[in-house]
Amino acid sequence: MMALHATSSAPANGPSPDGLLRRVLIVDDARTVRLYYRGILERAGIDVTEAENGLEGLEKAAEIFPDLLIVDINMPKMDGYTMLRAIRADIQTRSIPAIMISTEAEGRDAERAYEAGANVYLIKPVRPDQLLAFVQMLVGVVAS
């Protein structure tokens, strides 16, 4: 199940001249989930950086300026909603598109994700083709 919010914003640093995505920052406290997303994205030719919680994700986003964020909601130190609100409040990171992915399946969860600044809200488990379709929609061409 998924909920799509029709917002689109170009990344601050944009795709590389060849149209390929440079870097995605995955922020999730579950190592297995990060590895799952990493495998999908790297097979598509995408460079991946990981963070274990929202605080680390916020720091890495400000450091590397990824082309896209993939963010979990429930994490220690700082949850995904708080992290994404902080990303949107910072002029240097506010335009980075974000996919929020969670096990939270209530309608209010998607609403809260969009209020925090998510461009797309997906419910776990996410199929590889589904994830790549939204990555492509938000940032452009993905190598196959």
Secondary structure, DSSP 8 states (H G I E B T S, - for coil): -EEE-------SS-S-TTS---EEEEE-S-HHHHHHHHHHHHHTT-EEEEESSHHHHHHHHHHH--SEEEE-SS-SSS-HHHHHHHHHHSTTTTTS-EEEEES--SHHHHHHHHHHT-SEEEESS--HHHHHHHHHHHH-----
